[in-house]
Amino acid sequence: MARVLRRLKADESGATAIEYGLIAGLIAVVIIASLLVVNDNVTAMYDLISDALNPALSGAS
């Protein structure tokens, strides 16, 4: 029994998996936050393009 407990104590593979999970979660949070910030700029750019093209598409000069 003591041998099994010593082996479990020395096993760090679970800790490594948790660390990788935390890193992946942090990367996901950063990606989502950056997309939320960029979303407003991209929406504004497409609105500007749409406003510029609307007179040409409607036939008005």
N, C-alpha and C positions, 0 to 999 in steps of 0.2 A: 504494500500500500504506500509506503514511504517513497518507494522508487517511482511509482506512478505520479505522486504529488510533485516530486522533484522534476520529473520530465514535463509536467504541465506548467510548472513555474518557469522552466527554461524555454518553453515554446513561446516564441514572439510572433508567430505568423498571424495570429488574430489581431495583435496590435498594429502590425503593418497594414493589414486590410482596413482597419479602422482609419489609419492615417491616410491611406489612399482615398477612402470614402470621403473624408473631410476635405481633402484637396479638391476632389471632383465637385463636391458641393460648393466650395468656395468659388471655383472657376465658373460653375453654373450661375451663381449669384452675380458675379461680375459681368458675365455675358448678358444676363437679363437686364441688369441695371444700365449697361451701355446701350442696349437696344431701346430701352425706354427713353434715354436721353436723345439718341439719334432719331427716333421716331418723329419727334416734333419737327426737326429740321427737314427730314425727307418729306413729310406731309406738306410743309410750307413750300418746299421746292416744287412739288407736283401741283399744288394749288396755283403757284405763279405761272407755271407752264400752261396749265389748263386755262387760266384767265387770258393768257396771251394768245392761245390758239382758238378760243371760242369765237371771236369775231370772224376769223378766216373760215372756220367750219360752218358758221351760220350763213355765210354769203354776204355779210355786211362789209362795206369797205370804209 
